[in-house]
């Protein structure tokens, strides 16, 4: 059992109201793309869309020590993978609804919406992503300054 899948299962047990299917298949997409030096810090499930009635786009979101990976196995053949590195990350917005909430990740390339997440999980997700991105941005900032001085 892969590290991503274990963390996703833990998340699903803790927040059973979050809607997500095919956890193992979606986790395998992310695990396939982990680099040898990449460590999974946090993982959760969501629907990768902004439509509360669309439950067929389940995705696994993994926060690693290098980036955010969003994996979604297609039902027939193939898969989708998004990779968000700290330099591409702009902002994070959390919206709570009656039962489910959404996490919006604004990146340089696209605006990613993750929906049908249990409201109870939103604070945990926001904290995990925000604190990680702030730490990473500091590192990038230092590296960029050092880079320019050489």
C-alpha positions as CSV (number, residue, x, y, z in Angstrom):
1,X,0.0,0.0,0.0
2,X,1.5,3.3,-1.1
3,X,2.1,6.3,1.2
4,X,-0.4,8.5,-0.7
5,X,-3.1,5.9,-0.5
6,X,-2.5,5.4,3.3
7,X,-2.8,9.1,3.9
8,X,-5.9,9.4,1.7
9,X,-7.6,6.5,3.6
10,X,-6.7,8.2,6.9
11,X,-8.3,11.4,5.6
12,X,-11.5,9.6,4.4
13,X,-11.9,7.9,7.8
14,X,-11.5,11.2,9.6
15,X,-13.8,13.1,7.2
16,X,-16.2,10.6,5.8
17,X,-18.6,13.3,4.4
18,X,-16.0,14.2,1.8
19,X,-17.0,12.7,-1.5
20,X,-14.4,10.7,-3.3
21,X,-14.3,7.5,-5.3
22,X,-11.6,5.2,-6.7
23,X,-9.1,6.2,-4.0
24,X,-6.6,3.5,-4.8
25,X,-6.6,4.3,-8.6
26,X,-6.3,8.0,-8.1
27,X,-3.6,7.6,-5.5
28,X,-1.6,5.4,-7.9
29,X,-1.5,8.2,-10.4
30,X,0.2,10.5,-7.9
31,X,2.5,7.7,-6.6
32,X,3.6,7.0,-10.1
33,X,4.9,10.6,-10.5
34,X,6.6,11.0,-7.1
35,X,10.4,11.6,-7.6
36,X,12.8,9.5,-5.6
37,X,13.6,12.4,-3.2
38,X,9.9,13.4,-2.8
39,X,8.1,12.8,0.5
40,X,4.3,12.9,0.9
41,X,3.4,15.3,3.7
42,X,-0.4,15.3,3.5
43,X,-3.0,14.0,1.1
44,X,-6.8,14.4,0.7
45,X,-9.6,13.7,-1.7
46,X,-12.0,16.0,-3.5
47,X,-13.8,16.5,-6.7
48,X,-11.7,18.4,-9.2
49,X,-14.5,20.7,-10.4
50,X,-16.7,23.6,-9.4
51,X,-20.0,21.8,-9.8
52,X,-21.5,20.5,-6.6
53,X,-23.6,17.9,-8.6
54,X,-20.7,16.4,-10.4
55,X,-19.3,13.5,-8.4
56,X,-17.4,11.7,-11.2
57,X,-14.2,13.7,-11.1
58,X,-12.7,12.4,-7.9
59,X,-9.1,13.3,-7.5
60,X,-6.4,12.7,-4.9
61,X,-4.4,15.8,-3.8
62,X,-1.0,15.2,-2.3
63,X,1.2,17.8,-0.7
64,X,4.9,16.7,-1.0
65,X,8.1,18.4,0.1
66,X,8.4,19.7,-3.5
67,X,5.0,20.5,-4.8
68,X,1.2,19.8,-4.9
69,X,0.2,16.9,-7.1
70,X,-3.4,16.3,-8.2
71,X,-4.0,12.9,-9.7
72,X,-7.2,11.6,-11.4
73,X,-7.4,8.2,-13.1
74,X,-9.7,8.1,-16.0
75,X,-12.3,5.4,-16.0
76,X,-11.2,3.8,-19.3
77,X,-7.6,4.6,-20.3
78,X,-5.2,7.1,-19.0
79,X,-5.2,9.7,-16.3
80,X,-4.8,13.4,-15.5
81,X,-2.0,14.9,-13.3
82,X,-1.6,18.5,-12.2
83,X,1.7,19.6,-10.6
84,X,1.8,22.9,-8.7
85,X,5.2,24.0,-7.7
86,X,5.7,26.7,-5.0
87,X,6.8,29.3,-7.7
88,X,3.5,28.8,-9.5
89,X,1.4,29.1,-6.4
90,X,-0.4,32.5,-6.1
91,X,-3.2,32.1,-3.5
92,X,-5.5,29.8,-1.7
93,X,-9.2,30.4,-1.0
94,X,-11.5,28.2,1.1
95,X,-15.3,28.4,0.9
96,X,-17.5,26.6,3.3
97,X,-21.1,25.6,2.2
98,X,-23.9,24.0,4.2
99,X,-22.3,20.5,4.2
100,X,-19.4,20.6,1.8
101,X,-16.8,23.2,1.1
102,X,-14.3,24.1,-1.7
103,X,-10.7,24.9,-1.9
104,X,-9.6,27.2,-4.7
105,X,-5.9,27.1,-5.6
106,X,-4.9,30.0,-7.8
107,X,-1.7,29.3,-9.8
108,X,0.2,31.1,-12.5
109,X,-1.2,28.7,-15.1
110,X,-4.7,27.9,-13.9
111,X,-7.4,28.2,-11.2
112,X,-7.9,24.8,-9.6
113,X,-11.2,24.2,-7.8
114,X,-11.5,21.2,-5.4
115,X,-15.0,20.6,-4.2
116,X,-17.3,18.4,-2.2
117,X,-14.9,18.4,0.8
118,X,-16.3,18.0,4.3
119,X,-16.5,21.4,6.0
120,X,-14.7,19.9,9.0
121,X,-11.7,19.2,6.8
122,X,-11.3,22.7,5.4
123,X,-9.2,24.2,8.2
124,X,-6.8,21.3,8.2
125,X,-6.4,21.5,4.4
126,X,-6.0,25.3,4.4
127,X,-3.4,25.0,7.2
128,X,-1.4,22.3,5.5
129,X,-1.3,24.0,2.1
130,X,-0.8,27.6,3.4
131,X,1.9,26.9,5.9
132,X,3.8,24.7,3.4
133,X,3.6,27.3,0.6
134,X,4.7,30.1,2.9
135,X,7.8,28.0,3.9
136,X,8.6,27.1,0.3
137,X,8.2,30.6,-0.9
138,X,10.7,31.8,1.7
139,X,13.1,29.1,0.4
140,X,12.5,30.2,-3.2
141,X,13.0,33.8,-2.2
142,X,16.4,33.1,-0.7
143,X,17.5,31.0,-3.6
144,X,16.4,33.6,-6.1
145,X,18.4,36.3,-4.3
146,X,21.5,34.1,-4.0
147,X,21.1,33.2,-7.7
148,X,21.2,36.9,-8.8
149,X,24.3,37.7,-6.7
150,X,26.5,35.2,-8.5
